[in-house]
Each structure stands twice: as structure tokens, then as C-alpha cells.
Amino acid sequence: MTFLVIFSLIIAALFAVAFFSKRRVGVAGLALAAGAMLASMWVGDVTPFIVQAGIVIVKPPLESVVTAALTLLPAVMVLFVGATYKSTVQRVIGSALFALFAVALLLPSIGAALVIDTAGKPLFDFFNEYRTLIVTIGLVFSVLDIIFVKIPKPSKH
């Protein structure tokens, strides 16, 4: 049951950050993908540096925390600049897709950091089984969201 609660809180927090920023999530989605790529390349180098700085975390594993931070940091940074959604429905859809996309990218870290109990195993298995599809939809949505942003035309004066 604990896994379900924490997993739900992660999804809710990601949704809330995206929703209340009021920004279009296309750029943030691509920043998530960039963060995931950076995390896969740099977590092995950054984690020992953090340990040498005196930060030691046992539960969850420090490597999982560093991976999550490297994945989310670029997206959070760009969520507060750029174009905004005009309607609440667009914000809800964009925020939901952003949260699902982020959870799909963070799934290995979440799985390593949390004890998956019997109540949470079906949910974790569902996300794990459809992770590739969720990431693909997230990337396609992000690109389409960027394509359909209307850039204001400069005034003639």
C-alpha cells in the first residue's frame, strides 16, 4: 500500500507543477528526455562526487536520487518560461501527459528506490510493460505541442 501512496504522490506532484506553471509542456517534455539522457550518461560520475561532498543517503539509494534529480532538473527549469495554454482543458491534458511521461522515465529509479509491495505490483508492472509506449507518446506529444505554438508576430512599428 505504501508504494501506491508514494507513486500517486509523485504523479500528483508532477501534475501539479506542470498545471500550476500554466506553461505548455512541449519544451518541458523534451527537457525531460534530455534529462533522462544526461542522467544515464552522468549518474556514475556525479554520484561519487556527491558522496565526496559528504552527502550520504542509504534509503532511497543515492544513485536513484541523483538519477531522478538529473532527469527532472532540466524540465523544471523550462517549466517556468515560454508559451502558456489558453484553456484549462489544455492545461489538464498537457499536465497529465507530462506527469505520465516523467513517471515513465523515472520508473527504473522509482523501482530501485521503493519497496514494491503486493498492492503496488500491478501498477508498477503496468507502467513497466507500457513504458516504451508512454515515452513514445510523450515525445510525440512534446514535439507536436511545440509545433502548434503560435509565435506572436512582431508589430510593424
C-alpha positions in Angstrom: 0.0 0.0 0.0 2.9 2.3 0.7 4.1 2.1 -2.8 0.7 3.1 -4.2 0.6 6.1 -2.0 4.2 7.3 -2.8 3.7 6.5 -6.5 0.5 8.5 -6.5 2.1 11.4 -4.7 4.9 11.5 -7.3 2.4 11.6 -10.1 0.3 14.2 -8.3 3.3 16.4 -7.6 4.5 16.3 -11.2 1.0 17.0 -12.5 0.6 20.0 -10.0 4.0 21.5 -11.0 3.1 21.4 -14.7 -0.5 22.5 -14.2 0.2 25.5 -11.9 3.1 26.7 -14.1 0.5 27.2 -16.8 3.2 26.7 -19.4 2.9 24.5 -22.5 4.7 21.2 -21.7 6.2 20.5 -25.1 9.6 22.0 -24.3 9.4 20.6 -20.8 8.8 17.1 -22.2 11.8 17.4 -24.5 13.8 18.6 -21.5 12.7 15.5 -19.6 14.0 13.4 -22.4 17.3 15.4 -22.4 17.5 15.0 -18.6 17.0 11.2 -18.8 19.8 11.0 -21.4 22.0 13.2 -19.2 21.2 11.0 -16.2 22.1 7.8 -18.0 25.4 9.2 -19.0 26.4 11.1 -15.9 24.9 9.4 -12.8 28.0 7.2 -12.5 30.3 10.3 -12.3 28.0 12.6 -10.3 27.1 10.2 -7.5 30.7 9.7 -6.3 31.2 13.5 -6.4 28.2 13.9 -4.2 29.4 11.2 -1.8 32.8 13.0 -1.6 30.9 16.2 -0.7 29.7 14.4 2.4 26.1 13.7 1.3 25.2 10.1 2.1 21.7 8.7 1.6 21.0 5.0 2.2 17.2 4.8 1.7 16.5 5.5 -1.1 19.8 4.8 -2.8 21.7 7.9 -3.6 22.1 6.8 -7.2 18.3 6.8 -7.6 18.0 10.2 -6.2 20.7 11.6 -8.4 19.1 10.0 -11.5 15.8 11.5 -10.6 17.3 14.9 -10.0 19.2 14.9 -13.3 16.1 13.8 -15.1 13.8 16.3 -13.7 16.0 19.4 -13.3 16.0 20.5 -17.0 12.2 20.1 -17.2 11.5 22.0 -14.0 13.8 24.8 -15.2 12.0 25.3 -18.5 8.5 24.9 -17.0 8.6 28.5 -15.9 9.4 30.1 -19.2 7.7 30.1 -22.6 4.2 29.9 -24.0 1.1 29.2 -21.9 -2.0 27.2 -22.5 -5.2 29.2 -23.2 -7.7 26.8 -21.7 -7.9 24.7 -18.5 -8.7 21.6 -20.6 -5.4 22.0 -22.5 -3.5 22.5 -19.2 -5.1 19.4 -17.7 -4.2 17.2 -20.7 -0.7 18.6 -21.0 0.0 18.3 -17.3 -1.3 14.7 -17.2 0.8 13.7 -20.2 3.8 15.4 -18.7 3.3 13.6 -15.4 2.9 10.2 -17.1 5.9 10.8 -19.3 8.1 11.8 -16.3 7.0 8.8 -14.3 7.8 6.5 -17.2 11.3 8.0 -17.5 11.7 7.8 -13.7 10.4 4.2 -13.4 13.8 2.5 -13.0 14.7 5.0 -10.3 11.4 4.6 -8.6 11.6 0.8 -8.7 15.1 0.9 -7.2 14.2 3.4 -4.5 10.9 2.0 -3.3 9.9 -1.4 -2.0 7.2 -2.6 -4.3 4.5 -4.3 -2.2 1.8 -6.7 -3.4 -0.8 -3.9 -3.7 1.5 -1.8 -5.9 3.0 -4.5 -8.0 0.2 -4.5 -10.7 0.5 -0.7 -11.1 4.3 -0.9 -11.3 4.1 -3.8 -13.8 1.6 -1.9 -15.9 3.9 1.1 -16.2 6.9 -1.1 -16.8 5.1 -3.0 -19.5 3.9 0.1 -21.3 6.9 2.3 -20.5 8.1 2.4 -24.1 4.7 3.3 -25.4 4.3 6.0 -22.8 7.7 7.5 -23.5 7.0 7.4 -27.3 3.6 9.2 -26.8 5.3 11.7 -24.5 8.0 12.6 -27.1 5.5 12.8 -29.9 3.1 15.0 -27.8 6.1 17.2 -26.9 7.1 17.7 -30.5 3.5 18.4 -31.6 3.0 20.8 -28.7 6.0 22.8 -29.8 4.9 22.7 -33.5 1.5 24.1 -32.7 2.6 27.0 -30.5 1.7 30.2 -32.2 4.5 32.7 -32.1 3.3 36.3 -31.9 4.2 38.3 -34.9 6.3 41.4 -34.4 4.5 44.7 -34.7 5.1 46.8 -37.7 6.0 49.9 -35.6 
